[in-house]
Amino acid sequence: QVQLVESGGGLVQAGGSLKLSCVASTRTFSWYDAAWFRRAPGKEREFVANITRNSGHTTYADSVKGRFAISRNNAKSTVYLQMNNLTPEGTAVYYCTAGIGSVYNYWGRGTQVPVSS
């Protein structure tokens, strides 16, 4: 069982930046693909970005492309999400997830990111 704990959320003004972190409770984090999803108030959960286990490939939702960057440090069992030029539409709970072959079996509890206009 892999536990994921997100951190780094908090209130930010539109146009600002924030970096989220997610630490996994496993020394074999390099086995897992990882991703970030988010759920805005009153909306369904949506994909934000993912990264393969060796950082060889990343994918982004069109809504964040060019503004967000996902990265990871397998030695620290951590995946990051750098968010720049945030907009109020980015207000959401952000969730970290990990799995093998992009089947995301493990989820964190989320971290809130309110973006004020």
ABEGO torsion letter per residue (X at the ends): XBBBBBBGBEBBBBGBBBBBBBBBABAAAAABBBBBBBBBBGBBBBBABBBBAAGABBBBBAAABGABBBBBBAAAGBBBBBBBGBBAAABBBBBBBBBBGGBBABBBAEBBBBBBX
